[in-house]
Amino acid sequence: MRKPRSVILLLVVLCLLLSGGTAYWRIAPKKEKKEVPTLKVWEGEKSLLHLPLYVALEEGFFTEQNVKIQLFRAGGSGAGDPYDRNLADIILADPVECLYRLSTDPLSPSIVATLAGRSDTFLLGREKTPFNWEGLKDKTIIAYPPETGPGFTLEALLRANGLAPQRDLTLYYRIPADLRLGVFKSGSGSYIQLAGPQALQAEAAGTGYIAAALGRESDIPAVLCTAWPGVVRKQPGALQGFVNGIHKAQLWMQHEPELALQAAKKHFGCLYGKTRDRLVRLYLEMDMWRPAPWLSETSFEEMERMLAAAGQLVGPVKAAEALDNTFARRAAETIMYIPEGEREKGWLQKLFSRVQ
């Protein structure tokens, strides 16, 4: 009889424990869950230049920072002009657009981080010959308009190498985007300036040969992260989480290139065919996404000076008002790369390794 009594006693104790636990959870005050802030990010269009953003999304870096990201693109559902409607909290912009907006309205979004630190455009020539800037004299280039980031970068490089646009060489600006490559194929222009995907595809098709990568020659950024003043003022924690996520992605991509390749494959599929992985590796080798997300005041002032001289600004733009490196510098100070082997260690293993 003792054995059944013991079993019954054990069952009674278990029931009491379960009922007591249930009562506790019902009575005990529940902790309020903090709502995770959401930042709306306008990227205009999907671009390989935005890979750190996609890597951060795929790897959960924003979730780690307790911030949600909602992307908007031109033509997408609910998408409009973020500058007119304040549709987004953060806008990914090229430097010319950013500084132009700031020259018209000081309350336009300020620069808080650099997403892509170099130009993604190339000069495609007709013949595979050694390239030098002096050799462009008296030549013609089908270029991007000077009021765009790629056009501004090319003009800056020409002037830095002693060439005056439209005097020492001719730049064709106003050819419609969908006709540029066709015009080059028809025989116009000694060179054509193309974005990375188009340049590699054109070279693969035998249209020409890549003569120069502008990103190797200049550190003018291609994509900046800009935030409205209200976001900087009212949501500094969420904004810091966004910049931390971007910086962590840039840092991880530098050490683990496969993360960039995986994100490119998922977000672009077969869009760029066989050139996709080659282009990603080329950008990585060029240090396109260098883990230094701030924009120096010297670089900002140089861009402002050149754009003002070219008549691309309505008024002066001061770095002190338009550039906020606080978030980027803090991200660089707090986010450190952890090798994969170290990340896999359990907390006890880490503790014992420190003691030893």
N, C-alpha and C positions, 0 to 999 in steps of 0.2 A: 504493500500500500504506500510505502514511502516514495517510491519512484513516481507514481501518478501525481501524488501531492506536490512533489518538487516541480513537476512540469506545470501543474496548475498555478503554483505560486509564481513561477517564472513568467507565465503568460500574463498573470495579473500585474506584475511589476512592469512588464513591457507596455501593457495597456495604459497603466498610470503615467508612464513616461511619455507615451505618444499623446495622450490627452492633455497632459501638462504642457508639453511643447506646443501643441496646437493652440491651447488657451493663451500661452505667452505671446505667440506671434499675432494672435488676434488683438490682445490687449496692449502689447508693447507699441510705443509710438513709432510710426513708420518714418524713415528718413526721406525727406523730399529729394527727388532726383532733380539735379540741375539740368536745365534745358541746354542742349548743345547748340551754340550759335551757328547760324548759316551765313556764309558769305557768297554773294552772287558774283561770279567771275565772267566777264565778257571777253571772249577770245576772238571774236570776229569770224574767223574760219579755222578749221582744224589744220594744224601745221606741224611738221616734224620739228620745227624750232621750239615747240611747246612740250617736248618730250619730258622734261622734269616734272611738269604738271601731271602728265599721264602716269609717269612712274610713281609719283606721290599718291595718286589715286589708287593705283593697282596694289601698291605695297602697304596701304593703310597708314601712310605717314601723317595725313591730315587727321585721321581718327585718333592716332596717338596724341596729337596736339589738341584734341577736344574741339575740333571745328569741322563743320560740314561745308562742302563746296558744291555749288550749283552752277553749272556751265551754261552760258548763252552763246549762240552763234548767229551770224547774219542769216536771215531767212528761216531761222528756227521758230518753234512755237513760242509765241509771246515775245519774240525778239524785236527790238526797235533800235533807235539811235541812243546809245547809253549816255551820250553827252547832252542830249535834249531832254530826256525823260528821267535821268538818274536811274536807269533800269538796273544797273549793276553797282556793286560796292567797289569792285576792283576791275580795272580795264587793262588789258594787255595791248600795248601800243608801240608803234615804232617811234624812235626818238624825234623825228621831224614833226610828226603829228602831235606828240606830247608837248614839245616846246612851242609849237604854233598855238595850241589851245591855251597854254599858260600865258602866252604873249597877248592873247585877246581877253583873258579873264584870269586874274590871279587866284580865283577860287576854284579853278579847274583841278582835276586830280593831280596830286603831287607824286613824285617818283619815290617808291619805297624799296624797290629791288630790281635787279637785272635778271631776266629769265634766260635770254640768249645773248652772250657777250660779244659775238662777232658777226660780220655780214655773212649771209648764206649764198651770196651771188658769185658767179664766175664769168670770166671773159672767154667766149668761145671764138676761136679764130678759124680761118679757112685752111691754113697749112700748119703742119706739125713742125714748128721751128722754135728754137730757144727764144724765150720771152724776156724783154726788158722794157721799162716804161718809156725810155727815150725812143724806142722803135715805134711808138704810137704817134709820133709827130707826122702831121699831114694825113693821118688815117681818119676813117670814119667809124663811129661806134653806135650801134642801135642800143640806146641806154634807157634806163628808167627815168621818169621825170624828176627834176631836182627837188620837188616838194615831197618826195618820198624818201624813206630811209636808204634804200639801195642807190637811188640817184645821187643823194647827198654824199654817201660814202665814196662813190666813184669820183665825183668832182673833188672831194677832199684829197683823195689819193693822187689825182692828176696834178693838183696844185702843189702837193707836197713833193712831187717829183719834177717840179719846174715846168709843167705844161698848163697853159691857160686854155680852158674849154672855149670852144668856138673861135679861137684865134690860132692856136697851134694844132688843133685837130677839131673835127666836127662831130657833134653829138646829135643824133636823131632822137628827140624826146617824144614826139606826139603821135607815134604809130600806135594804133589800138592794140591792146594786149593780145587779142586773139589773132592778130595779123603779123605780129613781130617776127616770129620764126619763119613764116611764109615769105616775108619780105627779104629776110636774110638768105633763104634758100634760092630766091629768085636772082640773087647777085648783088643786092644792095648791102653796103656796110662791109668794112674790113673785119669787124668784130661785132659780136652781140653779147650784151650782158643778160644772163639768165639766172634764175633761181636754181638751187642745187638739183632738184628732181628733173627739171627741164634740161639743164646742162648735161647731166649724165645720160639722159635718154637721147638727147640730140647727138651726143658723141657716139653712143652705142649704135645709132642709126646711120652713122657716117656723114652727118650734116657738117661736122667740123671737129675741132680738137680743143680741149680745155687748155687755154694758155695761162691763165692766172686765177687763183682763188683770192678774192678780195679780203676774205676773212683772215688770211695769213698775213696780209699787209697792213691791216688796220684793226684797232681794238674798239672802233665805234660799235656800240651794241646794236643788235638787230631787234630785240624785243625787251621792253621795260614793263615792270609791274607798277601800275599807278593806282592810287586810292583817293577817293573823295575826302575832303577835309573832315566831313562829319564822321566818316568811318575811323579816321586816324584819332579823332577826339573822343568818340563815344564807344568804339569797339577795339581798343588797343590790344586787348588780350587775344581776340579772335584774329586780328591782323597779324599779330606776332606768331600765332599758330600757323597761319598761311605761309608766312615767310620762312618759318622753321621747316615746314614740310617741303617747300621748294628747295631750300638749301640742303636738306638731308638727301633729297633725290639727286641733286647735283653731285653731292659728295659720294653717295653710293654708286652712281653711274661712273664716276671716275675710277673707282676701285673694282666695280663689277659691271663691265660693259654689257654683259648679257641681259641686265635689267632693261637697258635702253632698247636692245634688239627685241626683247619680248614685248615691251610696250608698243614699239613701232609695228610689230606684226599684228598685235591685237587691234590696234586703233586704225591701221591703214591697210591691213590685209594684203591683197595683191595690187593695190592702187598704183604703186610705182614699179611693179614687176621685180625683176632681178636687181634693179638698181637700189632698192630700198635699204637692204643691209649694208651695201657698199657705201651708201651715202651716210648712214648713221655712223659707221666706223670712221669715215672721213671727217665728219663733224667732231667726233670724239678726239681724233688725232689733232684736229685744229684747236682743241680746247674751247669748243663752242659753248659748252655748259660748265665753265670753270666754277668751282665752288667758292666764289668770292662775289656774293650777290649785290654788293654795294656799287654805286657809281661815284667815282671820285669827283670832288669839286673841280679839280683841274680839267678832267674830261668834260664835265658839264659846261664849264665856262668856255672851253675851246669850241664845243659844238654850238653854243649860243653865239659866240663871236662870228663863226663862219656862216651860220644861218642868217644872222643879222646883216652881214656883209653881202650875202646873196639875195637879200630882200625877202626872205621867207618868214620873217617875224613882223608882227604888227607893232610891237613895242618891246622894250628890254625885259629880260627874264632873269631874276636874281636867284642864285643857287640857294641862298639862305631861306628863301620863301618856297622854292619849287622842289627842293631835294631834301629828303628825310632819310638818312642812312641809319637811324636809330635801330630799326627793326632788323635790318640786314647785318649790322655789326653785332647785335646781340645774338642773332642766330649763329653767326660764325664762332662766337665765344662759347655757346652752350651746346651746340650739336657737334659731336665728334664721331668719326667713323669707328665702328666696332667690327673687327674681322669676323667672318662667318663662324669660325671655330669658337671664338669667344662668346658669340651670341647663343650658341647651342649649349653652353655649359649651364648646369643647374646652379641654383643659388648656393647649395652646400659645397659643390665643387669649387665655385669661385671663392667661397669663404676659406676652404682648406688651402687653396693655392696661394692665397694672400698670406696665410699664417706661415706656410712653408717658405 
